[in-house]
Amino acid sequence: MSIVITRRTTYPCSPTLAWSIGLMLGLTQIAQAHEPIFTPGAHVHSKGGHELTLQYGRDRSSGAGEAETKQEFSLEYEYGITANWTIKAEAPLVDRKVNGNQSSGLGDLTLGTKYRFIRKDLPGQQFSTALLLQAKLPAGGDSKNPRLGSGSTDIVVGLFHGLESRRWYYNVAARYRRNAQGSGGLRKGDKVLLDLVGGVRPVLTKYKEPDTVLFLELNWEDAQHDSLNGVNLANTGGSELFISPGVFWTVGVYAITAGVQIPLAERLNGSQPSSDYRFKLTAKYEF
């Protein structure tokens, strides 16, 4: 970077200043590569940028005489239409077991878009604010026992704001999920999700060297009652609060993330199982 700058005769520059500019540009590129584990961030891809993500998730809940385990393998593709506008598609394979009954197969598909409408760049850091619009399409087996999909088309809208810097990260997020009525007259309750995330890079590595960022998230969810043919179901809905440590490893265009959601508090309606944990592991490739 310094050789290119110092060769310019129109704008002369000392080698020290050239090195500093190159360093700041490199740090900014590194900072743009990380997002929280359990909530979307304000980050978008560069124009023409692609990302493939393989993800494994495992959730377990128990109580009130019930035990449920859900495993999900998904493939996600993201593409940067412009420097501020990203689209994505996600297809999951789901395995679900409830009280000895087990089913597996294709889950509901997701199509989404994210638009960053505020971006402020400073040396080695970037502030971003973005909007999310996402639709879940009823592709999963809603007639199986247990169900793999809701049988409905559901919409998620979200607002995100975050800082990505050389050392520190933060992200705040608010989402609302509007669920439609699915097959059999069942309608899952609408849900509000609020997230607060902090992150730190413990070791300041050089550009393109292996890199690690540690995240700690607070994730709050509040769901309304499910309903059947317009009648609320008593033992559904409520709120849960999770603390979620996670790690983001990056090597060049490859990344691995891992994290676990641990329940801190809950306020569930009626008698129903509560979350024991939620685990997520992903592998990412950008090109």
Contacts in CASP RR format, 6 or more apart in sequence:
PFRMAT RR
TARGET T0000
AUTHOR 0000-0000-0000
METHOD contacts of the structure
MODEL  1
MSIVITRRTTYPCSPTLAWSIGLMLGLTQIAQAHEPIFTPGAHVHSKGGH
ELTLQYGRDRSSGAGEAETKQEFSLEYEYGITANWTIKAEAPLVDRKVNG
NQSSGLGDLTLGTKYRFIRKDLPGQQFSTALLLQAKLPAGGDSKNPRLGS
GSTDIVVGLFHGLESRRWYYNVAARYRRNAQGSGGLRKGDKVLLDLVGGV
RPVLTKYKEPDTVLFLELNWEDAQHDSLNGVNLANTGGSELFISPGVFWT
VGVYAITAGVQIPLAERLNGSQPSSDYRFKLTAKYEF
1 18 0 8 1.000
1 19 0 8 1.000
1 21 0 8 1.000
1 22 0 8 1.000
1 25 0 8 1.000
2 15 0 8 1.000
2 18 0 8 1.000
2 19 0 8 1.000
2 22 0 8 1.000
5 13 0 8 1.000
5 18 0 8 1.000
5 21 0 8 1.000
5 22 0 8 1.000
6 12 0 8 1.000
6 13 0 8 1.000
6 14 0 8 1.000
6 15 0 8 1.000
6 18 0 8 1.000
13 21 0 8 1.000
24 123 0 8 1.000
24 124 0 8 1.000
26 207 0 8 1.000
27 123 0 8 1.000
27 124 0 8 1.000
27 166 0 8 1.000
27 207 0 8 1.000
28 121 0 8 1.000
28 123 0 8 1.000
28 124 0 8 1.000
28 125 0 8 1.000
28 126 0 8 1.000
29 207 0 8 1.000
30 166 0 8 1.000
30 207 0 8 1.000
30 211 0 8 1.000
30 250 0 8 1.000
31 124 0 8 1.000
31 125 0 8 1.000
31 126 0 8 1.000
31 164 0 8 1.000
31 165 0 8 1.000
31 166 0 8 1.000
32 43 0 8 1.000
32 126 0 8 1.000
32 164 0 8 1.000
33 211 0 8 1.000
33 250 0 8 1.000
33 255 0 8 1.000
33 286 0 8 1.000
34 43 0 8 1.000
34 164 0 8 1.000
34 169 0 8 1.000
34 213 0 8 1.000
34 248 0 8 1.000
34 250 0 8 1.000
35 41 0 8 1.000
35 43 0 8 1.000
35 171 0 8 1.000
35 248 0 8 1.000
36 171 0 8 1.000
36 173 0 8 1.000
36 195 0 8 1.000
36 197 0 8 1.000
36 215 0 8 1.000
36 217 0 8 1.000
37 215 0 8 1.000
37 217 0 8 1.000
37 244 0 8 1.000
37 246 0 8 1.000
37 248 0 8 1.000
37 257 0 8 1.000
37 258 0 8 1.000
37 259 0 8 1.000
37 280 0 8 1.000
38 195 0 8 1.000
38 217 0 8 1.000
38 219 0 8 1.000
38 242 0 8 1.000
38 244 0 8 1.000
38 259 0 8 1.000
38 261 0 8 1.000
38 278 0 8 1.000
38 280 0 8 1.000
39 171 0 8 1.000
39 173 0 8 1.000
39 175 0 8 1.000
39 193 0 8 1.000
39 195 0 8 1.000
39 197 0 8 1.000
39 217 0 8 1.000
39 219 0 8 1.000
40 114 0 8 1.000
40 132 0 8 1.000
40 158 0 8 1.000
40 160 0 8 1.000
40 173 0 8 1.000
40 175 0 8 1.000
41 130 0 8 1.000
41 160 0 8 1.000
41 162 0 8 1.000
41 171 0 8 1.000
41 173 0 8 1.000
42 116 0 8 1.000
42 128 0 8 1.000
42 129 0 8 1.000
42 130 0 8 1.000
42 160 0 8 1.000
42 161 0 8 1.000
42 162 0 8 1.000
42 171 0 8 1.000
43 128 0 8 1.000
43 130 0 8 1.000
43 164 0 8 1.000
44 80 0 8 1.000
44 83 0 8 1.000
44 84 0 8 1.000
44 85 0 8 1.000
44 86 0 8 1.000
44 114 0 8 1.000
44 115 0 8 1.000
44 116 0 8 1.000
44 128 0 8 1.000
44 130 0 8 1.000
45 51 0 8 1.000
45 78 0 8 1.000
45 79 0 8 1.000
45 80 0 8 1.000
45 86 0 8 1.000
45 286 0 8 1.000
46 80 0 8 1.000
46 83 0 8 1.000
47 80 0 8 1.000
47 81 0 8 1.000
47 82 0 8 1.000
47 83 0 8 1.000
48 79 0 8 1.000
48 80 0 8 1.000
48 81 0 8 1.000
49 79 0 8 1.000
49 80 0 8 1.000
49 286 0 8 1.000
49 287 0 8 1.000
50 77 0 8 1.000
50 78 0 8 1.000
50 79 0 8 1.000
50 80 0 8 1.000
50 286 0 8 1.000
50 287 0 8 1.000
51 76 0 8 1.000
51 77 0 8 1.000
51 78 0 8 1.000
51 79 0 8 1.000
51 284 0 8 1.000
51 285 0 8 1.000
51 286 0 8 1.000
51 287 0 8 1.000
52 75 0 8 1.000
52 76 0 8 1.000
52 77 0 8 1.000
52 284 0 8 1.000
52 285 0 8 1.000
52 287 0 8 1.000
53 74 0 8 1.000
53 75 0 8 1.000
53 76 0 8 1.000
53 77 0 8 1.000
53 78 0 8 1.000
53 282 0 8 1.000
53 283 0 8 1.000
53 284 0 8 1.000
53 285 0 8 1.000
54 73 0 8 1.000
54 74 0 8 1.000
54 75 0 8 1.000
54 282 0 8 1.000
54 283 0 8 1.000
55 72 0 8 1.000
55 73 0 8 1.000
55 74 0 8 1.000
55 75 0 8 1.000
55 76 0 8 1.000
55 280 0 8 1.000
55 281 0 8 1.000
55 282 0 8 1.000
55 283 0 8 1.000
56 71 0 8 1.000
56 72 0 8 1.000
56 73 0 8 1.000
56 280 0 8 1.000
56 281 0 8 1.000
56 282 0 8 1.000
57 71 0 8 1.000
57 72 0 8 1.000
57 73 0 8 1.000
57 278 0 8 1.000
57 279 0 8 1.000
57 280 0 8 1.000
57 281 0 8 1.000
58 69 0 8 1.000
58 70 0 8 1.000
58 71 0 8 1.000
58 72 0 8 1.000
58 278 0 8 1.000
58 279 0 8 1.000
59 68 0 8 1.000
59 69 0 8 1.000
59 70 0 8 1.000
59 275 0 8 1.000
59 277 0 8 1.000
59 278 0 8 1.000
59 279 0 8 1.000
60 67 0 8 1.000
60 68 0 8 1.000
60 69 0 8 1.000
60 70 0 8 1.000
60 275 0 8 1.000
60 276 0 8 1.000
60 277 0 8 1.000
60 278 0 8 1.000
61 67 0 8 1.000
61 68 0 8 1.000
61 273 0 8 1.000
61 274 0 8 1.000
61 275 0 8 1.000
61 276 0 8 1.000
62 68 0 8 1.000
62 273 0 8 1.000
62 274 0 8 1.000
62 276 0 8 1.000
63 272 0 8 1.000
63 273 0 8 1.000
63 274 0 8 1.000
64 235 0 8 1.000
64 271 0 8 1.000
64 272 0 8 1.000
64 273 0 8 1.000
65 99 0 8 1.000
65 273 0 8 1.000
66 98 0 8 1.000
66 99 0 8 1.000
66 272 0 8 1.000
66 273 0 8 1.000
67 98 0 8 1.000
67 99 0 8 1.000
67 273 0 8 1.000
68 96 0 8 1.000
68 97 0 8 1.000
68 98 0 8 1.000
68 99 0 8 1.000
68 146 0 8 1.000
68 273 0 8 1.000
69 96 0 8 1.000
69 97 0 8 1.000
70 94 0 8 1.000
70 95 0 8 1.000
70 96 0 8 1.000
70 97 0 8 1.000
71 94 0 8 1.000
71 95 0 8 1.000
71 96 0 8 1.000
72 92 0 8 1.000
72 93 0 8 1.000
72 94 0 8 1.000
72 95 0 8 1.000
73 92 0 8 1.000
73 93 0 8 1.000
74 90 0 8 1.000
74 91 0 8 1.000
74 92 0 8 1.000
74 93 0 8 1.000
75 90 0 8 1.000
75 91 0 8 1.000
76 88 0 8 1.000
76 89 0 8 1.000
76 90 0 8 1.000
76 91 0 8 1.000
77 88 0 8 1.000
77 89 0 8 1.000
77 90 0 8 1.000
78 86 0 8 1.000
78 87 0 8 1.000
78 88 0 8 1.000
79 86 0 8 1.000
79 87 0 8 1.000
79 88 0 8 1.000
80 86 0 8 1.000
80 87 0 8 1.000
81 87 0 8 1.000
84 115 0 8 1.000
84 116 0 8 1.000
84 117 0 8 1.000
84 119 0 8 1.000
85 113 0 8 1.000
85 114 0 8 1.000
85 115 0 8 1.000
85 116 0 8 1.000
86 113 0 8 1.000
86 114 0 8 1.000
86 115 0 8 1.000
87 111 0 8 1.000
87 112 0 8 1.000
87 113 0 8 1.000
87 114 0 8 1.000
88 110 0 8 1.000
88 111 0 8 1.000
88 112 0 8 1.000
88 113 0 8 1.000
88 114 0 8 1.000
89 109 0 8 1.000
89 110 0 8 1.000
89 111 0 8 1.000
89 112 0 8 1.000
90 109 0 8 1.000
90 110 0 8 1.000
90 111 0 8 1.000
91 106 0 8 1.000
91 107 0 8 1.000
91 109 0 8 1.000
91 139 0 8 1.000
92 106 0 8 1.000
92 107 0 8 1.000
92 108 0 8 1.000
92 109 0 8 1.000
93 104 0 8 1.000
93 105 0 8 1.000
93 106 0 8 1.000
93 107 0 8 1.000
94 104 0 8 1.000
94 105 0 8 1.000
94 106 0 8 1.000
94 107 0 8 1.000
94 140 0 8 1.000
94 148 0 8 1.000
94 149 0 8 1.000
95 102 0 8 1.000
95 103 0 8 1.000
95 104 0 8 1.000
95 105 0 8 1.000
96 102 0 8 1.000
96 103 0 8 1.000
96 104 0 8 1.000
96 146 0 8 1.000
96 147 0 8 1.000
96 148 0 8 1.000
97 146 0 8 1.000
98 146 0 8 1.000
101 145 0 8 1.000
101 146 0 8 1.000
102 146 0 8 1.000
103 141 0 8 1.000
103 144 0 8 1.000
103 145 0 8 1.000
103 146 0 8 1.000
103 147 0 8 1.000
103 148 0 8 1.000
104 148 0 8 1.000
105 140 0 8 1.000
105 141 0 8 1.000
105 148 0 8 1.000
106 139 0 8 1.000
106 140 0 8 1.000
106 141 0 8 1.000
106 148 0 8 1.000
107 139 0 8 1.000
107 140 0 8 1.000
107 141 0 8 1.000
107 148 0 8 1.000
107 149 0 8 1.000
108 136 0 8 1.000
108 137 0 8 1.000
108 138 0 8 1.000
108 139 0 8 1.000
108 140 0 8 1.000
108 148 0 8 1.000
108 149 0 8 1.000
108 150 0 8 1.000
108 151 0 8 1.000
109 136 0 8 1.000
109 137 0 8 1.000
109 139 0 8 1.000
110 134 0 8 1.000
110 135 0 8 1.000
110 136 0 8 1.000
110 137 0 8 1.000
111 134 0 8 1.000
111 135 0 8 1.000
111 137 0 8 1.000
112 132 0 8 1.000
112 133 0 8 1.000
112 134 0 8 1.000
112 135 0 8 1.000
113 132 0 8 1.000
113 133 0 8 1.000
113 134 0 8 1.000
114 130 0 8 1.000
114 131 0 8 1.000
114 132 0 8 1.000
114 133 0 8 1.000
115 130 0 8 1.000
115 131 0 8 1.000
116 128 0 8 1.000
116 129 0 8 1.000
116 130 0 8 1.000
117 129 0 8 1.000
117 130 0 8 1.000
117 131 0 8 1.000
118 127 0 8 1.000
118 128 0 8 1.000
118 129 0 8 1.000
118 130 0 8 1.000
118 161 0 8 1.000
119 126 0 8 1.000
119 127 0 8 1.000
119 128 0 8 1.000
119 129 0 8 1.000
120 126 0 8 1.000
120 127 0 8 1.000
120 128 0 8 1.000
124 165 0 8 1.000
124 166 0 8 1.000
125 163 0 8 1.000
125 164 0 8 1.000
125 165 0 8 1.000
125 166 0 8 1.000
126 163 0 8 1.000
126 164 0 8 1.000
126 165 0 8 1.000
127 161 0 8 1.000
127 162 0 8 1.000
127 163 0 8 1.000
128 160 0 8 1.000
128 161 0 8 1.000
128 162 0 8 1.000
128 164 0 8 1.000
129 159 0 8 1.000
129 160 0 8 1.000
129 161 0 8 1.000
129 162 0 8 1.000
130 159 0 8 1.000
130 160 0 8 1.000
130 161 0 8 1.000
131 157 0 8 1.000
131 158 0 8 1.000
131 159 0 8 1.000
131 160 0 8 1.000
132 156 0 8 1.000
132 157 0 8 1.000
132 158 0 8 1.000
132 159 0 8 1.000
132 160 0 8 1.000
132 175 0 8 1.000
133 155 0 8 1.000
133 156 0 8 1.000
133 157 0 8 1.000
133 158 0 8 1.000
134 155 0 8 1.000
134 156 0 8 1.000
134 157 0 8 1.000
135 153 0 8 1.000
135 154 0 8 1.000
135 155 0 8 1.000
135 156 0 8 1.000
136 150 0 8 1.000
136 153 0 8 1.000
136 154 0 8 1.000
136 155 0 8 1.000
136 156 0 8 1.000
137 153 0 8 1.000
138 149 0 8 1.000
138 150 0 8 1.000
138 151 0 8 1.000
138 152 0 8 1.000
138 153 0 8 1.000
138 182 0 8 1.000
138 183 0 8 1.000
139 149 0 8 1.000
140 148 0 8 1.000
140 149 0 8 1.000
140 151 0 8 1.000
141 147 0 8 1.000
141 148 0 8 1.000
141 149 0 8 1.000
141 151 0 8 1.000
142 148 0 8 1.000
142 149 0 8 1.000
142 150 0 8 1.000
142 151 0 8 1.000
142 182 0 8 1.000
142 183 0 8 1.000
143 183 0 8 1.000
150 179 0 8 1.000
150 182 0 8 1.000
150 186 0 8 1.000
150 188 0 8 1.000
151 182 0 8 1.000
151 183 0 8 1.000
152 179 0 8 1.000
152 180 0 8 1.000
152 181 0 8 1.000
152 182 0 8 1.000
152 183 0 8 1.000
152 187 0 8 1.000
152 188 0 8 1.000
153 180 0 8 1.000
154 177 0 8 1.000
154 178 0 8 1.000
154 179 0 8 1.000
154 180 0 8 1.000
154 188 0 8 1.000
155 177 0 8 1.000
155 178 0 8 1.000
156 175 0 8 1.000
156 176 0 8 1.000
156 177 0 8 1.000
156 178 0 8 1.000
157 175 0 8 1.000
157 176 0 8 1.000
157 178 0 8 1.000
158 173 0 8 1.000
158 174 0 8 1.000
158 175 0 8 1.000
158 176 0 8 1.000
159 173 0 8 1.000
159 174 0 8 1.000
159 175 0 8 1.000
160 171 0 8 1.000
160 172 0 8 1.000
160 173 0 8 1.000
160 174 0 8 1.000
161 171 0 8 1.000
161 172 0 8 1.000
161 173 0 8 1.000
162 169 0 8 1.000
162 170 0 8 1.000
162 171 0 8 1.000
162 172 0 8 1.000
163 169 0 8 1.000
163 170 0 8 1.000
163 171 0 8 1.000
166 201 0 8 1.000
166 204 0 8 1.000
167 200 0 8 1.000
167 201 0 8 1.000
167 204 0 8 1.000
168 198 0 8 1.000
168 199 0 8 1.000
168 200 0 8 1.000
168 201 0 8 1.000
169 197 0 8 1.000
169 198 0 8 1.000
169 199 0 8 1.000
169 200 0 8 1.000
169 201 0 8 1.000
169 213 0 8 1.000
169 215 0 8 1.000
170 197 0 8 1.000
170 198 0 8 1.000
170 199 0 8 1.000
171 195 0 8 1.000
171 196 0 8 1.000
171 197 0 8 1.000
171 198 0 8 1.000
172 195 0 8 1.000
172 196 0 8 1.000
172 197 0 8 1.000
173 193 0 8 1.000
173 194 0 8 1.000
173 195 0 8 1.000
173 197 0 8 1.000
174 192 0 8 1.000
174 193 0 8 1.000
174 194 0 8 1.000
174 195 0 8 1.000
175 192 0 8 1.000
175 193 0 8 1.000
175 194 0 8 1.000
176 190 0 8 1.000
176 191 0 8 1.000
176 192 0 8 1.000
176 193 0 8 1.000
177 190 0 8 1.000
177 191 0 8 1.000
177 192 0 8 1.000
177 193 0 8 1.000
178 190 0 8 1.000
179 187 0 8 1.000
179 188 0 8 1.000
179 189 0 8 1.000
179 190 0 8 1.000
179 191 0 8 1.000
180 187 0 8 1.000
181 187 0 8 1.000
184 228 0 8 1.000
184 229 0 8 1.000
185 228 0 8 1.000
185 229 0 8 1.000
185 230 0 8 1.000
186 226 0 8 1.000
186 227 0 8 1.000
186 228 0 8 1.000
187 226 0 8 1.000
187 227 0 8 1.000
187 228 0 8 1.000
187 230 0 8 1.000
188 223 0 8 1.000
188 226 0 8 1.000
189 223 0 8 1.000
189 224 0 8 1.000
189 225 0 8 1.000
189 226 0 8 1.000
189 227 0 8 1.000
189 236 0 8 1.000
189 237 0 8 1.000
190 223 0 8 1.000
190 224 0 8 1.000
191 221 0 8 1.000
191 222 0 8 1.000
191 223 0 8 1.000
191 224 0 8 1.000
192 221 0 8 1.000
192 222 0 8 1.000
193 219 0 8 1.000
193 220 0 8 1.000
193 221 0 8 1.000
193 222 0 8 1.000
194 219 0 8 1.000
194 220 0 8 1.000
195 217 0 8 1.000
195 218 0 8 1.000
195 219 0 8 1.000
195 220 0 8 1.000
196 217 0 8 1.000
196 218 0 8 1.000
197 215 0 8 1.000
197 216 0 8 1.000
197 217 0 8 1.000
197 218 0 8 1.000
198 215 0 8 1.000
198 216 0 8 1.000
198 217 0 8 1.000
199 213 0 8 1.000
199 214 0 8 1.000
199 215 0 8 1.000
199 216 0 8 1.000
200 213 0 8 1.000
200 214 0 8 1.000
201 211 0 8 1.000
201 212 0 8 1.000
201 213 0 8 1.000
201 214 0 8 1.000
202 212 0 8 1.000
202 214 0 8 1.000
203 212 0 8 1.000
205 211 0 8 1.000
208 252 0 8 1.000
210 249 0 8 1.000
210 250 0 8 1.000
210 251 0 8 1.000
211 249 0 8 1.000
211 250 0 8 1.000
211 251 0 8 1.000
212 247 0 8 1.000
212 248 0 8 1.000
212 249 0 8 1.000
212 250 0 8 1.000
213 247 0 8 1.000
213 248 0 8 1.000
213 250 0 8 1.000
214 245 0 8 1.000
214 246 0 8 1.000
214 247 0 8 1.000
214 248 0 8 1.000
215 244 0 8 1.000
215 245 0 8 1.000
215 246 0 8 1.000
215 247 0 8 1.000
215 248 0 8 1.000
216 243 0 8 1.000
216 244 0 8 1.000
216 245 0 8 1.000
216 246 0 8 1.000
217 242 0 8 1.000
217 243 0 8 1.000
217 244 0 8 1.000
217 245 0 8 1.000
217 246 0 8 1.000
218 241 0 8 1.000
218 242 0 8 1.000
218 243 0 8 1.000
218 244 0 8 1.000
219 241 0 8 1.000
219 242 0 8 1.000
219 244 0 8 1.000
219 261 0 8 1.000
220 239 0 8 1.000
220 240 0 8 1.000
220 241 0 8 1.000
220 242 0 8 1.000
221 239 0 8 1.000
221 240 0 8 1.000
221 242 0 8 1.000
222 238 0 8 1.000
222 239 0 8 1.000
223 236 0 8 1.000
223 237 0 8 1.000
223 238 0 8 1.000
223 239 0 8 1.000
224 237 0 8 1.000
224 238 0 8 1.000
225 232 0 8 1.000
225 233 0 8 1.000
225 234 0 8 1.000
225 236 0 8 1.000
225 237 0 8 1.000
225 269 0 8 1.000
226 232 0 8 1.000
226 233 0 8 1.000
226 236 0 8 1.000
226 237 0 8 1.000
227 233 0 8 1.000
234 269 0 8 1.000
234 270 0 8 1.000
235 269 0 8 1.000
235 270 0 8 1.000
235 271 0 8 1.000
235 272 0 8 1.000
236 269 0 8 1.000
236 272 0 8 1.000
237 268 0 8 1.000
237 269 0 8 1.000
237 272 0 8 1.000
238 266 0 8 1.000
238 267 0 8 1.000
238 268 0 8 1.000
238 269 0 8 1.000
239 266 0 8 1.000
239 267 0 8 1.000
239 268 0 8 1.000
240 263 0 8 1.000
240 265 0 8 1.000
240 266 0 8 1.000
240 267 0 8 1.000
240 268 0 8 1.000
240 274 0 8 1.000
240 275 0 8 1.000
241 263 0 8 1.000
241 264 0 8 1.000
241 265 0 8 1.000
241 266 0 8 1.000
242 261 0 8 1.000
242 262 0 8 1.000
242 263 0 8 1.000
242 264 0 8 1.000
242 275 0 8 1.000
242 278 0 8 1.000
243 261 0 8 1.000
243 262 0 8 1.000
243 264 0 8 1.000
244 259 0 8 1.000
244 260 0 8 1.000
244 261 0 8 1.000
244 262 0 8 1.000
245 259 0 8 1.000
245 260 0 8 1.000
245 262 0 8 1.000
246 257 0 8 1.000
246 258 0 8 1.000
246 259 0 8 1.000
246 260 0 8 1.000
247 257 0 8 1.000
247 258 0 8 1.000
247 259 0 8 1.000
248 255 0 8 1.000
248 256 0 8 1.000
248 257 0 8 1.000
249 255 0 8 1.000
249 256 0 8 1.000
249 257 0 8 1.000
253 285 0 8 1.000
253 286 0 8 1.000
253 287 0 8 1.000
254 283 0 8 1.000
254 284 0 8 1.000
254 285 0 8 1.000
255 282 0 8 1.000
255 283 0 8 1.000
255 284 0 8 1.000
255 285 0 8 1.000
255 286 0 8 1.000
256 281 0 8 1.000
256 282 0 8 1.000
256 283 0 8 1.000
256 284 0 8 1.000
257 280 0 8 1.000
257 281 0 8 1.000
257 282 0 8 1.000
257 284 0 8 1.000
258 280 0 8 1.000
258 281 0 8 1.000
258 282 0 8 1.000
259 279 0 8 1.000
259 280 0 8 1.000
259 281 0 8 1.000
260 277 0 8 1.000
260 278 0 8 1.000
260 279 0 8 1.000
260 280 0 8 1.000
261 275 0 8 1.000
261 277 0 8 1.000
261 278 0 8 1.000
261 279 0 8 1.000
261 280 0 8 1.000
262 277 0 8 1.000
263 274 0 8 1.000
263 275 0 8 1.000
263 276 0 8 1.000
263 277 0 8 1.000
266 274 0 8 1.000
266 275 0 8 1.000
268 274 0 8 1.000
END
